[in-house]
């Protein structure tokens, strides 16, 4: 999991009605590797984006 804190002036552009697609959060200036998913909005701190991505599968 990863938490990204946005500056207040950028955070006002975060949608309140839905989780963002990768295109949406990249358009806000968030830079991270592919595969991260915006999975939750924490209402007390909407300027903090919560991301997760699946663990890589391990082959035996």
mmCIF file of the N, C-alpha and C atoms, coordinates in Angstrom:
data_MODEL
# 
_entry.id   MODEL 
# 
loop_
_atom_site.group_PDB 
_atom_site.id 
_atom_site.type_symbol 
_atom_site.label_atom_id 
_atom_site.label_alt_id 
_atom_site.label_comp_id 
_atom_site.label_asym_id 
_atom_site.label_entity_id 
_atom_site.label_seq_id 
_atom_site.pdbx_PDB_ins_code 
_atom_site.Cartn_x 
_atom_site.Cartn_y 
_atom_site.Cartn_z 
_atom_site.occupancy 
_atom_site.B_iso_or_equiv 
_atom_site.pdbx_formal_charge 
_atom_site.auth_seq_id 
_atom_site.auth_comp_id 
_atom_site.auth_asym_id 
_atom_site.auth_atom_id 
_atom_site.pdbx_PDB_model_num 
ATOM 1   N N  . UNK A 1 1  ? 0.837   -1.178  0.000   1.00 0.00 ? 1  UNK A N  1 
ATOM 2   C CA . UNK A 1 1  ? 0.000   0.000   0.000   1.00 0.00 ? 1  UNK A CA 1 
ATOM 3   C C  . UNK A 1 1  ? 0.881   1.240   0.000   1.00 0.00 ? 1  UNK A C  1 
ATOM 4   N N  . UNK A 1 2  ? 0.306   2.306   -0.478  1.00 0.00 ? 2  UNK A N  1 
ATOM 5   C CA . UNK A 1 2  ? 1.034   3.570   -0.561  1.00 0.00 ? 2  UNK A CA 1 
ATOM 6   C C  . UNK A 1 2  ? 0.055   4.704   -0.309  1.00 0.00 ? 2  UNK A C  1 
ATOM 7   N N  . UNK A 1 3  ? 0.499   5.670   0.464   1.00 0.00 ? 3  UNK A N  1 
ATOM 8   C CA . UNK A 1 3  ? -0.299  6.869   0.730   1.00 0.00 ? 3  UNK A CA 1 
ATOM 9   C C  . UNK A 1 3  ? 0.438   8.053   0.117   1.00 0.00 ? 3  UNK A C  1 
ATOM 10  N N  . UNK A 1 4  ? -0.276  8.851   -0.656  1.00 0.00 ? 4  UNK A N  1 
ATOM 11  C CA . UNK A 1 4  ? 0.308   10.015  -1.320  1.00 0.00 ? 4  UNK A CA 1 
ATOM 12  C C  . UNK A 1 4  ? -0.399  11.254  -0.797  1.00 0.00 ? 4  UNK A C  1 
ATOM 13  N N  . UNK A 1 5  ? 0.378   12.161  -0.206  1.00 0.00 ? 5  UNK A N  1 
ATOM 14  C CA . UNK A 1 5  ? -0.185  13.411  0.318   1.00 0.00 ? 5  UNK A CA 1 
ATOM 15  C C  . UNK A 1 5  ? -0.090  14.486  -0.761  1.00 0.00 ? 5  UNK A C  1 
ATOM 16  N N  . UNK A 1 6  ? -1.229  15.059  -1.094  1.00 0.00 ? 6  UNK A N  1 
ATOM 17  C CA . UNK A 1 6  ? -1.275  16.120  -2.097  1.00 0.00 ? 6  UNK A CA 1 
ATOM 18  C C  . UNK A 1 6  ? -1.271  17.482  -1.420  1.00 0.00 ? 6  UNK A C  1 
ATOM 19  N N  . UNK A 1 7  ? -0.639  18.474  -2.051  1.00 0.00 ? 7  UNK A N  1 
ATOM 20  C CA . UNK A 1 7  ? -0.770  19.843  -1.548  1.00 0.00 ? 7  UNK A CA 1 
ATOM 21  C C  . UNK A 1 7  ? -2.236  20.267  -1.619  1.00 0.00 ? 7  UNK A C  1 
ATOM 22  N N  . UNK A 1 8  ? -2.635  21.140  -0.721  1.00 0.00 ? 8  UNK A N  1 
ATOM 23  C CA . UNK A 1 8  ? -4.042  21.547  -0.626  1.00 0.00 ? 8  UNK A CA 1 
ATOM 24  C C  . UNK A 1 8  ? -4.572  22.127  -1.939  1.00 0.00 ? 8  UNK A C  1 
ATOM 25  N N  . UNK A 1 9  ? -3.736  22.880  -2.677  1.00 0.00 ? 9  UNK A N  1 
ATOM 26  C CA . UNK A 1 9  ? -4.217  23.480  -3.921  1.00 0.00 ? 9  UNK A CA 1 
ATOM 27  C C  . UNK A 1 9  ? -4.493  22.433  -5.002  1.00 0.00 ? 9  UNK A C  1 
ATOM 28  N N  . UNK A 1 10 ? -3.799  21.313  -4.970  1.00 0.00 ? 10 UNK A N  1 
ATOM 29  C CA . UNK A 1 10 ? -4.064  20.226  -5.921  1.00 0.00 ? 10 UNK A CA 1 
ATOM 30  C C  . UNK A 1 10 ? -5.184  19.330  -5.406  1.00 0.00 ? 10 UNK A C  1 
ATOM 31  N N  . UNK A 1 11 ? -5.250  19.149  -4.102  1.00 0.00 ? 11 UNK A N  1 
ATOM 32  C CA . UNK A 1 11 ? -6.257  18.265  -3.502  1.00 0.00 ? 11 UNK A CA 1 
ATOM 33  C C  . UNK A 1 11 ? -7.681  18.721  -3.801  1.00 0.00 ? 11 UNK A C  1 
ATOM 34  N N  . UNK A 1 12 ? -7.871  19.992  -4.038  1.00 0.00 ? 12 UNK A N  1 
ATOM 35  C CA . UNK A 1 12 ? -9.233  20.469  -4.328  1.00 0.00 ? 12 UNK A CA 1 
ATOM 36  C C  . UNK A 1 12 ? -9.751  19.939  -5.667  1.00 0.00 ? 12 UNK A C  1 
ATOM 37  N N  . UNK A 1 13 ? -8.869  19.382  -6.489  1.00 0.00 ? 13 UNK A N  1 
ATOM 38  C CA . UNK A 1 13 ? -9.271  18.816  -7.778  1.00 0.00 ? 13 UNK A CA 1 
ATOM 39  C C  . UNK A 1 13 ? -9.570  17.319  -7.705  1.00 0.00 ? 13 UNK A C  1 
ATOM 40  N N  . UNK A 1 14 ? -9.404  16.719  -6.534  1.00 0.00 ? 14 UNK A N  1 
ATOM 41  C CA . UNK A 1 14 ? -9.693  15.290  -6.370  1.00 0.00 ? 14 UNK A CA 1 
ATOM 42  C C  . UNK A 1 14 ? -11.208 15.101  -6.362  1.00 0.00 ? 14 UNK A C  1 
ATOM 43  N N  . UNK A 1 15 ? -11.733 14.221  -7.223  1.00 0.00 ? 15 UNK A N  1 
ATOM 44  C CA . UNK A 1 15 ? -13.184 14.007  -7.245  1.00 0.00 ? 15 UNK A CA 1 
ATOM 45  C C  . UNK A 1 15 ? -13.680 13.410  -5.930  1.00 0.00 ? 15 UNK A C  1 
ATOM 46  N N  . UNK A 1 16 ? -14.836 13.857  -5.505  1.00 0.00 ? 16 UNK A N  1 
ATOM 47  C CA . UNK A 1 16 ? -15.420 13.365  -4.257  1.00 0.00 ? 16 UNK A CA 1 
ATOM 48  C C  . UNK A 1 16 ? -16.424 12.244  -4.495  1.00 0.00 ? 16 UNK A C  1 
ATOM 49  N N  . UNK A 1 17 ? -16.782 12.015  -5.758  1.00 0.00 ? 17 UNK A N  1 
ATOM 50  C CA . UNK A 1 17 ? -17.848 11.059  -6.073  1.00 0.00 ? 17 UNK A CA 1 
ATOM 51  C C  . UNK A 1 17 ? -17.359 9.687   -6.510  1.00 0.00 ? 17 UNK A C  1 
ATOM 52  N N  . UNK A 1 18 ? -16.075 9.565   -6.831  1.00 0.00 ? 18 UNK A N  1 
ATOM 53  C CA . UNK A 1 18 ? -15.572 8.274   -7.312  1.00 0.00 ? 18 UNK A CA 1 
ATOM 54  C C  . UNK A 1 18 ? -14.069 8.154   -7.074  1.00 0.00 ? 18 UNK A C  1 
ATOM 55  N N  . UNK A 1 19 ? -13.584 6.920   -7.135  1.00 0.00 ? 19 UNK A N  1 
ATOM 56  C CA . UNK A 1 19 ? -12.149 6.673   -7.082  1.00 0.00 ? 19 UNK A CA 1 
ATOM 57  C C  . UNK A 1 19 ? -11.560 7.013   -8.448  1.00 0.00 ? 19 UNK A C  1 
ATOM 58  N N  . UNK A 1 20 ? -10.340 7.489   -8.441  1.00 0.00 ? 20 UNK A N  1 
ATOM 59  C CA . UNK A 1 20 ? -9.740  7.950   -9.688  1.00 0.00 ? 20 UNK A CA 1 
ATOM 60  C C  . UNK A 1 20 ? -9.101  6.817   -10.481 1.00 0.00 ? 20 UNK A C  1 
ATOM 61  N N  . UNK A 1 21 ? -9.190  6.945   -11.788 1.00 0.00 ? 21 UNK A N  1 
ATOM 62  C CA . UNK A 1 21 ? -8.474  6.048   -12.687 1.00 0.00 ? 21 UNK A CA 1 
ATOM 63  C C  . UNK A 1 21 ? -7.004  6.479   -12.706 1.00 0.00 ? 21 UNK A C  1 
ATOM 64  N N  . UNK A 1 22 ? -6.168  5.638   -13.277 1.00 0.00 ? 22 UNK A N  1 
ATOM 65  C CA . UNK A 1 22 ? -4.747  5.983   -13.373 1.00 0.00 ? 22 UNK A CA 1 
ATOM 66  C C  . UNK A 1 22 ? -4.555  7.278   -14.161 1.00 0.00 ? 22 UNK A C  1 
ATOM 67  N N  . UNK A 1 23 ? -5.324  7.462   -15.206 1.00 0.00 ? 23 UNK A N  1 
ATOM 68  C CA . UNK A 1 23 ? -5.223  8.689   -16.001 1.00 0.00 ? 23 UNK A CA 1 
ATOM 69  C C  . UNK A 1 23 ? -5.548  9.911   -15.155 1.00 0.00 ? 23 UNK A C  1 
ATOM 70  N N  . UNK A 1 24 ? -6.586  9.819   -14.334 1.00 0.00 ? 24 UNK A N  1 
ATOM 71  C CA . UNK A 1 24 ? -6.984  10.960  -13.503 1.00 0.00 ? 24 UNK A CA 1 
ATOM 72  C C  . UNK A 1 24 ? -5.904  11.323  -12.497 1.00 0.00 ? 24 UNK A C  1 
ATOM 73  N N  . UNK A 1 25 ? -5.357  10.336  -11.763 1.00 0.00 ? 25 UNK A N  1 
ATOM 74  C CA . UNK A 1 25 ? -4.360  10.714  -10.762 1.00 0.00 ? 25 UNK A CA 1 
ATOM 75  C C  . UNK A 1 25 ? -3.050  11.140  -11.401 1.00 0.00 ? 25 UNK A C  1 
ATOM 76  N N  . UNK A 1 26 ? -2.727  10.599  -12.565 1.00 0.00 ? 26 UNK A N  1 
ATOM 77  C CA . UNK A 1 26 ? -1.522  11.077  -13.264 1.00 0.00 ? 26 UNK A CA 1 
ATOM 78  C C  . UNK A 1 26 ? -1.717  12.519  -13.736 1.00 0.00 ? 26 UNK A C  1 
ATOM 79  N N  . UNK A 1 27 ? -2.930  12.869  -14.147 1.00 0.00 ? 27 UNK A N  1 
ATOM 80  C CA . UNK A 1 27 ? -3.207  14.249  -14.568 1.00 0.00 ? 27 UNK A CA 1 
ATOM 81  C C  . UNK A 1 27 ? -3.088  15.237  -13.413 1.00 0.00 ? 27 UNK A C  1 
ATOM 82  N N  . UNK A 1 28 ? -3.224  14.759  -12.181 1.00 0.00 ? 28 UNK A N  1 
ATOM 83  C CA . UNK A 1 28 ? -3.016  15.618  -11.007 1.00 0.00 ? 28 UNK A CA 1 
ATOM 84  C C  . UNK A 1 28 ? -1.528  15.787  -10.687 1.00 0.00 ? 28 UNK A C  1 
ATOM 85  N N  . UNK A 1 29 ? -0.679  15.014  -11.371 1.00 0.00 ? 29 UNK A N  1 
ATOM 86  C CA . UNK A 1 29 ? 0.757   15.126  -11.150 1.00 0.00 ? 29 UNK A CA 1 
ATOM 87  C C  . UNK A 1 29 ? 1.356   14.017  -10.312 1.00 0.00 ? 29 UNK A C  1 
ATOM 88  N N  . UNK A 1 30 ? 0.562   13.013  -9.957  1.00 0.00 ? 30 UNK A N  1 
ATOM 89  C CA . UNK A 1 30 ? 1.089   11.887  -9.176  1.00 0.00 ? 30 UNK A CA 1 
ATOM 90  C C  . UNK A 1 30 ? 1.921   11.013  -10.109 1.00 0.00 ? 30 UNK A C  1 
ATOM 91  N N  . UNK A 1 31 ? 3.164   10.726  -9.701  1.00 0.00 ? 31 UNK A N  1 
ATOM 92  C CA . UNK A 1 31 ? 4.062   9.904   -10.505 1.00 0.00 ? 31 UNK A CA 1 
ATOM 93  C C  . UNK A 1 31 ? 4.464   8.681   -9.698  1.00 0.00 ? 31 UNK A C  1 
ATOM 94  N N  . UNK A 1 32 ? 4.141   7.518   -10.217 1.00 0.00 ? 32 UNK A N  1 
ATOM 95  C CA . UNK A 1 32 ? 4.539   6.249   -9.613  1.00 0.00 ? 32 UNK A CA 1 
ATOM 96  C C  . UNK A 1 32 ? 4.453   5.181   -10.692 1.00 0.00 ? 32 UNK A C  1 
ATOM 97  N N  . UNK A 1 33 ? 5.021   4.025   -10.424 1.00 0.00 ? 33 UNK A N  1 
ATOM 98  C CA . UNK A 1 33 ? 5.028   2.963   -11.418 1.00 0.00 ? 33 UNK A CA 1 
ATOM 99  C C  . UNK A 1 33 ? 3.610   2.484   -11.721 1.00 0.00 ? 33 UNK A C  1 
ATOM 100 N N  . UNK A 1 34 ? 3.468   1.791   -12.829 1.00 0.00 ? 34 UNK A N  1 
ATOM 101 C CA . UNK A 1 34 ? 2.158   1.294   -13.242 1.00 0.00 ? 34 UNK A CA 1 
ATOM 102 C C  . UNK A 1 34 ? 1.682   0.194   -12.304 1.00 0.00 ? 34 UNK A C  1 
ATOM 103 N N  . UNK A 1 35 ? 0.372   0.007   -12.264 1.00 0.00 ? 35 UNK A N  1 
ATOM 104 C CA . UNK A 1 35 ? -0.201  -1.069  -11.471 1.00 0.00 ? 35 UNK A CA 1 
ATOM 105 C C  . UNK A 1 35 ? -0.822  -0.621  -10.165 1.00 0.00 ? 35 UNK A C  1 
ATOM 106 N N  . UNK A 1 36 ? -0.585  0.622   -9.756  1.00 0.00 ? 36 UNK A N  1 
ATOM 107 C CA . UNK A 1 36 ? -1.187  1.132   -8.523  1.00 0.00 ? 36 UNK A CA 1 
ATOM 108 C C  . UNK A 1 36 ? -2.630  1.526   -8.790  1.00 0.00 ? 36 UNK A C  1 
ATOM 109 N N  . UNK A 1 37 ? -3.508  1.226   -7.823  1.00 0.00 ? 37 UNK A N  1 
ATOM 110 C CA . UNK A 1 37 ? -4.940  1.498   -7.948  1.00 0.00 ? 37 UNK A CA 1 
ATOM 111 C C  . UNK A 1 37 ? -5.383  2.365   -6.780  1.00 0.00 ? 37 UNK A C  1 
ATOM 112 N N  . UNK A 1 38 ? -6.068  3.452   -7.084  1.00 0.00 ? 38 UNK A N  1 
ATOM 113 C CA . UNK A 1 38 ? -6.663  4.309   -6.049  1.00 0.00 ? 38 UNK A CA 1 
ATOM 114 C C  . UNK A 1 38 ? -7.845  3.530   -5.492  1.00 0.00 ? 38 UNK A C  1 
ATOM 115 N N  . UNK A 1 39 ? -7.729  3.057   -4.240  1.00 0.00 ? 39 UNK A N  1 
ATOM 116 C CA . UNK A 1 39 ? -8.711  2.103   -3.727  1.00 0.00 ? 39 UNK A CA 1 
ATOM 117 C C  . UNK A 1 39 ? -9.627  2.632   -2.638  1.00 0.00 ? 39 UNK A C  1 
ATOM 118 N N  . UNK A 1 40 ? -9.360  3.804   -2.078  1.00 0.00 ? 40 UNK A N  1 
ATOM 119 C CA . UNK A 1 40 ? -10.193 4.259   -0.971  1.00 0.00 ? 40 UNK A CA 1 
ATOM 120 C C  . UNK A 1 40 ? -10.076 5.762   -0.795  1.00 0.00 ? 40 UNK A C  1 
ATOM 121 N N  . UNK A 1 41 ? -11.183 6.385   -0.384  1.00 0.00 ? 41 UNK A N  1 
ATOM 122 C CA . UNK A 1 41 ? -11.191 7.801   -0.004  1.00 0.00 ? 41 UNK A CA 1 
ATOM 123 C C  . UNK A 1 41 ? -11.378 7.852   1.504   1.00 0.00 ? 41 UNK A C  1 
ATOM 124 N N  . UNK A 1 42 ? -10.413 8.429   2.197   1.00 0.00 ? 42 UNK A N  1 
ATOM 125 C CA . UNK A 1 42 ? -10.496 8.579   3.655   1.00 0.00 ? 42 UNK A CA 1 
ATOM 126 C C  . UNK A 1 42 ? -11.060 9.970   3.922   1.00 0.00 ? 42 UNK A C  1 
ATOM 127 N N  . UNK A 1 43 ? -12.349 10.041  4.230   1.00 0.00 ? 43 UNK A N  1 
ATOM 128 C CA . UNK A 1 43 ? -13.049 11.326  4.325   1.00 0.00 ? 43 UNK A CA 1 
ATOM 129 C C  . UNK A 1 43 ? -12.393 12.357  5.250   1.00 0.00 ? 43 UNK A C  1 
ATOM 130 N N  . UNK A 1 44 ? -11.860 11.972  6.415   1.00 0.00 ? 44 UNK A N  1 
ATOM 131 C CA . UNK A 1 44 ? -11.244 13.011  7.253   1.00 0.00 ? 44 UNK A CA 1 
ATOM 132 C C  . UNK A 1 44 ? -10.012 13.667  6.609   1.00 0.00 ? 44 UNK A C  1 
ATOM 133 N N  . UNK A 1 45 ? -9.366  12.954  5.665   1.00 0.00 ? 45 UNK A N  1 
ATOM 134 C CA . UNK A 1 45 ? -8.164  13.494  5.023   1.00 0.00 ? 45 UNK A CA 1 
ATOM 135 C C  . UNK A 1 45 ? -8.223  13.242  3.511   1.00 0.00 ? 45 UNK A C  1 
ATOM 136 N N  . UNK A 1 46 ? -9.104  13.938  2.803   1.00 0.00 ? 46 UNK A N  1 
ATOM 137 C CA . UNK A 1 46 ? -9.254  13.676  1.365   1.00 0.00 ? 46 UNK A CA 1 
ATOM 138 C C  . UNK A 1 46 ? -8.035  14.083  0.539   1.00 0.00 ? 46 UNK A C  1 
ATOM 139 N N  . UNK A 1 47 ? -7.093  14.823  1.133   1.00 0.00 ? 47 UNK A N  1 
ATOM 140 C CA . UNK A 1 47 ? -5.872  15.206  0.411   1.00 0.00 ? 47 UNK A CA 1 
ATOM 141 C C  . UNK A 1 47 ? -4.834  14.080  0.409   1.00 0.00 ? 47 UNK A C  1 
ATOM 142 N N  . UNK A 1 48 ? -5.124  12.974  1.097   1.00 0.00 ? 48 UNK A N  1 
ATOM 143 C CA . UNK A 1 48 ? -4.232  11.812  1.101   1.00 0.00 ? 48 UNK A CA 1 
ATOM 144 C C  . UNK A 1 48 ? -4.863  10.730  0.231   1.00 0.00 ? 48 UNK A C  1 
ATOM 145 N N  . UNK A 1 49 ? -4.174  10.388  -0.857  1.00 0.00 ? 49 UNK A N  1 
ATOM 146 C CA . UNK A 1 49 ? -4.666  9.353   -1.765  1.00 0.00 ? 49 UNK A CA 1 
ATOM 147 C C  . UNK A 1 49 ? -4.140  8.002   -1.302  1.00 0.00 ? 49 UNK A C  1 
ATOM 148 N N  . UNK A 1 50 ? -5.007  7.006   -1.263  1.00 0.00 ? 50 UNK A N  1 
ATOM 149 C CA . UNK A 1 50 ? -4.645  5.665   -0.811  1.00 0.00 ? 50 UNK A CA 1 
ATOM 150 C C  . UNK A 1 50 ? -4.575  4.740   -2.019  1.00 0.00 ? 50 UNK A C  1 
ATOM 151 N N  . UNK A 1 51 ? -3.404  4.145   -2.226  1.00 0.00 ? 51 UNK A N  1 
ATOM 152 C CA . UNK A 1 51 ? -3.165  3.265   -3.365  1.00 0.00 ? 51 UNK A CA 1 
ATOM 153 C C  . UNK A 1 51 ? -2.773  1.879   -2.890  1.00 0.00 ? 51 UNK A C  1 
ATOM 154 N N  . UNK A 1 52 ? -3.071  0.893   -3.727  1.00 0.00 ? 52 UNK A N  1 
ATOM 155 C CA . UNK A 1 52 ? -2.601  -0.474  -3.495  1.00 0.00 ? 52 UNK A CA 1 
ATOM 156 C C  . UNK A 1 52 ? -2.347  -1.114  -4.849  1.00 0.00 ? 52 UNK A C  1 
ATOM 157 N N  . UNK A 1 53 ? -1.605  -2.201  -4.819  1.00 0.00 ? 53 UNK A N  1 
ATOM 158 C CA . UNK A 1 53 ? -1.421  -2.993  -6.031  1.00 0.00 ? 53 UNK A CA 1 
ATOM 159 C C  . UNK A 1 53 ? -1.215  -4.442  -5.625  1.00 0.00 ? 53 UNK A C  1 
ATOM 160 N N  . UNK A 1 54 ? -1.567  -5.366  -6.505  1.00 0.00 ? 54 UNK A N  1 
ATOM 161 C CA . UNK A 1 54 ? -1.442  -6.782  -6.153  1.00 0.00 ? 54 UNK A CA 1 
ATOM 162 C C  . UNK A 1 54 ? 0.015   -7.180  -5.989  1.00 0.00 ? 54 UNK A C  1 
ATOM 163 N N  . UNK A 1 55 ? 0.246   -8.110  -5.084  1.00 0.00 ? 55 UNK A N  1 
ATOM 164 C CA . UNK A 1 55 ? 1.586   -8.658  -4.929  1.00 0.00 ? 55 UNK A CA 1 
ATOM 165 C C  . UNK A 1 55 ? 1.916   -9.497  -6.153  1.00 0.00 ? 55 UNK A C  1 
ATOM 166 N N  . UNK A 1 56 ? 3.180   -9.481  -6.577  1.00 0.00 ? 56 UNK A N  1 
ATOM 167 C CA . UNK A 1 56 ? 3.535   -10.309 -7.738  1.00 0.00 ? 56 UNK A CA 1 
ATOM 168 C C  . UNK A 1 56 ? 3.373   -11.789 -7.390  1.00 0.00 ? 56 UNK A C  1 
ATOM 169 N N  . UNK A 1 57 ? 2.877   -12.550 -8.341  1.00 0.00 ? 57 UNK A N  1 
ATOM 170 C CA . UNK A 1 57 ? 2.725   -13.988 -8.089  1.00 0.00 ? 57 UNK A CA 1 
ATOM 171 C C  . UNK A 1 57 ? 4.096   -14.647 -8.127  1.00 0.00 ? 57 UNK A C  1 
ATOM 172 N N  . UNK A 1 58 ? 4.288   -15.591 -7.228  1.00 0.00 ? 58 UNK A N  1 
ATOM 173 C CA . UNK A 1 58 ? 5.576   -16.290 -7.156  1.00 0.00 ? 58 UNK A CA 1 
ATOM 174 C C  . UNK A 1 58 ? 5.424   -17.672 -7.768  1.00 0.00 ? 58 UNK A C  1 
ATOM 175 N N  . UNK A 1 59 ? 6.321   -17.998 -8.672  1.00 0.00 ? 59 UNK A N  1 
ATOM 176 C CA . UNK A 1 59 ? 6.293   -19.317 -9.312  1.00 0.00 ? 59 UNK A CA 1 
ATOM 177 C C  . UNK A 1 59 ? 7.226   -20.244 -8.543  1.00 0.00 ? 59 UNK A C  1 
ATOM 178 N N  . UNK A 1 60 ? 6.795   -21.489 -8.354  1.00 0.00 ? 60 UNK A N  1 
ATOM 179 C CA . UNK A 1 60 ? 7.643   -22.427 -7.607  1.00 0.00 ? 60 UNK A CA 1 
ATOM 180 C C  . UNK A 1 60 ? 8.526   -23.254 -8.497  1.00 0.00 ? 60 UNK A C  1 
# 
